[in-house]
Amino acid sequence: MIPVGYMLKRIAPRPEWLKAENVVDIFSVAGCASNNFADYTPFWRHNGYCFFNSPVDLEEVAQENSIELEGTTLFYYEAYELEFDFVDDDTGVWRTYHCVPDWKTDVETPQDRTLAGFDVVEYVCGNSPEDSLASCCNEIASACPLNVHCLFNTFEEAKKALESGLFHDHEPGPYRIFAVYLLNPLLCDL
């Protein structure tokens, strides 16, 4: 897994329309369900994976731009080093991808973290997370073994669901698998 960075999110409860009854809240990597702390891209402090290299970087952006962080949750992400896409309707392939080289990428790996699960994220444009499909599509959510945070419990479950073609039937790829970690809030000044 590749360390890709940090993000502060405003966690959304499971929406009424999402029929995965065991899901309590949404820990999606993409901002389609649980929003990021702000529209941060205009500040140009994110790294080549469109996340932040450290919690300090997040805090500085928030302070410099008067962004309220109350009610946010700090996450750390790692991504599988290959992305998956279909070359035709039946054939999927795993291939390498790279971060945007123009943006400084030097992710600090946290010592104390708690794995919440794995997310499958769509990357059509290739540079930032676009959709976490399990949290925005009933057919995927009801067909997959998701935990209370709308994530897969294991990497193997996420990979199997991805290779089955279920995601491709709803949105074009490529797709990346992320490990989603919660950080101990006592370790951060946020």
C-alpha positions as CSV (number, residue, x, y, z in Angstrom):
1,M,0.0,0.0,0.0
2,I,1.1,3.5,-0.8
3,P,0.8,6.3,1.9
4,V,-1.3,8.9,0.1
5,G,-2.2,11.3,2.9
6,Y,-4.7,12.9,5.3
7,M,-8.1,14.5,5.1
8,L,-10.6,16.0,7.5
9,K,-14.1,14.9,6.8
10,R,-17.6,15.8,8.0
11,I,-19.1,12.3,8.6
12,A,-22.6,11.8,7.2
13,P,-25.0,9.3,8.7
14,R,-26.4,6.7,6.4
15,P,-28.9,8.4,4.1
16,E,-32.5,7.1,4.2
17,W,-32.3,6.0,0.6
18,L,-29.2,3.8,1.1
19,K,-30.7,0.3,1.6
20,A,-27.7,-1.2,3.4
21,E,-29.3,-1.4,6.8
22,N,-26.2,-2.3,8.7
23,V,-24.5,0.9,7.6
24,V,-24.5,3.6,10.3
25,D,-22.3,6.3,8.8
26,I,-20.3,7.0,5.7
27,F,-16.5,7.0,5.9
28,S,-16.1,7.4,2.1
29,V,-12.8,8.6,0.7
30,A,-14.4,10.7,-2.0
31,G,-16.4,13.7,-0.9
32,C,-19.7,12.6,-2.5
33,A,-21.3,11.5,0.8
34,S,-19.1,12.7,3.7
35,N,-17.8,16.1,2.7
36,N,-14.2,17.2,3.0
37,F,-13.6,20.0,5.5
38,A,-13.5,22.5,2.7
39,D,-13.0,23.0,-1.0
40,Y,-9.2,22.9,-0.4
41,T,-7.8,22.7,-3.9
42,P,-7.6,26.5,-4.5
43,F,-5.1,26.7,-1.5
44,W,-2.6,24.5,-3.4
45,R,-1.3,22.8,-0.2
46,H,-2.5,19.3,-1.1
47,N,-0.1,16.6,-2.4
48,G,0.1,14.7,-5.7
49,Y,-2.6,12.4,-4.5
50,C,-5.0,15.3,-3.7
51,F,-4.7,14.7,0.1
52,F,-2.4,16.4,2.7
53,N,1.0,15.3,3.7
54,S,0.4,15.8,7.4
55,P,-2.3,16.8,10.0
56,V,-0.2,20.0,10.5
57,D,-0.7,20.9,6.8
58,L,-4.5,20.6,7.2
59,E,-4.5,22.7,10.4
60,E,-2.4,25.4,8.8
61,V,-4.8,25.6,5.8
62,A,-7.8,25.8,8.1
63,Q,-6.2,28.5,10.2
64,E,-4.9,30.6,7.3
65,N,-8.4,30.6,5.7
66,S,-10.7,30.8,8.8
67,I,-12.1,27.3,8.2
68,E,-14.0,25.9,11.1
69,L,-12.9,22.4,12.0
70,E,-15.4,21.6,14.7
71,G,-17.3,18.4,13.8
72,T,-14.6,17.0,11.5
73,T,-12.9,13.7,11.7
74,L,-9.3,13.1,10.8
75,F,-8.5,10.3,8.4
76,Y,-5.3,8.8,7.0
77,Y,-5.3,6.9,3.7
78,E,-3.2,4.4,2.0
79,A,-3.9,3.1,-1.5
80,Y,-3.2,-0.1,-3.3
81,E,-0.3,0.5,-5.7
82,L,-2.4,-0.7,-8.7
83,E,-5.6,0.6,-10.2
84,F,-8.2,-1.5,-11.9
85,D,-10.1,-0.8,-15.1
86,F,-11.9,-2.6,-17.8
87,V,-10.4,-2.6,-21.3
88,D,-13.7,-4.0,-22.7
89,D,-17.0,-5.2,-21.1
90,D,-15.5,-8.5,-20.0
91,T,-11.8,-7.9,-19.5
92,G,-10.4,-6.1,-16.5
93,V,-6.7,-5.2,-15.9
94,W,-4.6,-4.0,-13.0
95,R,-2.0,-1.3,-13.9
96,T,0.3,1.1,-12.1
97,Y,-0.6,4.8,-11.6
98,H,1.4,7.8,-10.3
99,C,0.7,10.9,-8.2
100,V,0.8,14.3,-9.9
101,P,4.6,15.0,-9.9
102,D,4.2,18.8,-9.7
103,W,2.8,18.7,-6.2
104,K,5.0,17.9,-3.3
105,T,4.2,14.4,-1.9
106,D,6.0,13.5,1.3
107,V,3.4,11.8,3.5
108,E,4.1,11.4,7.2
109,T,3.0,8.0,8.3
110,P,1.1,8.0,11.6
111,Q,2.2,5.8,14.5
112,D,-1.2,5.3,16.1
113,R,-4.1,4.6,13.7
114,T,-7.2,2.4,13.6
115,L,-8.2,0.6,10.4
116,A,-11.9,1.3,9.6
117,G,-12.0,-0.6,6.3
118,F,-11.4,-0.4,2.6
119,D,-13.1,1.8,0.0
120,V,-13.2,1.5,-3.8
121,V,-12.9,4.9,-5.4
122,E,-13.5,6.0,-9.0
123,Y,-10.7,8.0,-10.7
124,V,-11.9,8.9,-14.2
125,C,-9.7,12.0,-14.4
126,G,-6.8,10.2,-12.7
127,N,-5.8,12.9,-10.2
128,S,-8.3,13.0,-7.4
129,P,-11.0,10.8,-5.8
130,E,-14.3,11.2,-7.6
131,D,-16.8,8.7,-6.2
132,S,-16.9,6.1,-3.5
133,L,-19.5,4.0,-5.3
134,A,-20.5,1.8,-2.4
135,S,-21.8,4.8,-0.5
136,C,-23.7,6.3,-3.4
137,C,-25.3,3.3,-5.2
138,N,-27.9,1.1,-3.7
139,E,-27.2,-1.9,-6.0
140,I,-23.5,-1.9,-5.0
141,A,-24.2,-1.3,-1.3
142,S,-26.8,-4.1,-1.1
143,A,-24.6,-6.6,-3.1
144,C,-21.4,-6.1,-1.1
145,P,-20.4,-7.1,2.4
146,L,-20.0,-3.6,3.9
147,N,-19.4,-2.7,7.5
148,V,-21.1,0.0,9.6
149,H,-19.0,2.7,7.9
150,C,-20.0,1.6,4.4
151,L,-16.5,0.1,3.8
152,F,-15.3,-3.3,3.1
153,N,-13.7,-5.1,6.1
154,T,-10.9,-6.6,4.1
155,F,-8.8,-5.7,1.1
156,E,-9.7,-9.1,-0.4
157,E,-13.5,-8.3,-0.2
158,A,-12.9,-5.0,-2.0
159,K,-10.8,-6.5,-4.7
160,K,-13.2,-9.4,-5.3
161,A,-16.2,-6.9,-5.6
162,L,-14.2,-4.7,-8.0
163,E,-13.0,-7.5,-10.2
164,S,-16.6,-8.9,-10.4
165,G,-17.6,-6.0,-12.7
166,L,-20.3,-4.6,-10.3
167,F,-18.7,-1.2,-10.1
168,H,-18.0,-1.0,-13.8
169,D,-21.8,-1.6,-14.5
170,H,-22.5,1.8,-12.8
171,E,-19.5,4.1,-13.4
172,P,-16.5,4.0,-15.7
173,G,-13.1,3.4,-14.1
174,P,-10.4,3.3,-13.3
175,Y,-10.8,2.4,-9.6
176,R,-8.4,2.4,-6.7
177,I,-8.7,0.5,-3.4
178,F,-8.0,2.6,-0.2
179,A,-7.3,1.6,3.3
180,V,-9.2,4.0,5.5
181,Y,-7.7,4.8,8.9
182,L,-9.1,6.8,11.8
183,L,-6.5,8.6,13.8
184,N,-6.3,8.9,17.6
185,P,-7.6,12.5,18.1
186,L,-5.3,12.8,21.1
187,L,-2.3,12.8,18.8
188,C,-3.5,15.7,16.8
189,D,-4.0,19.4,17.6
190,L,-7.1,19.4,15.5
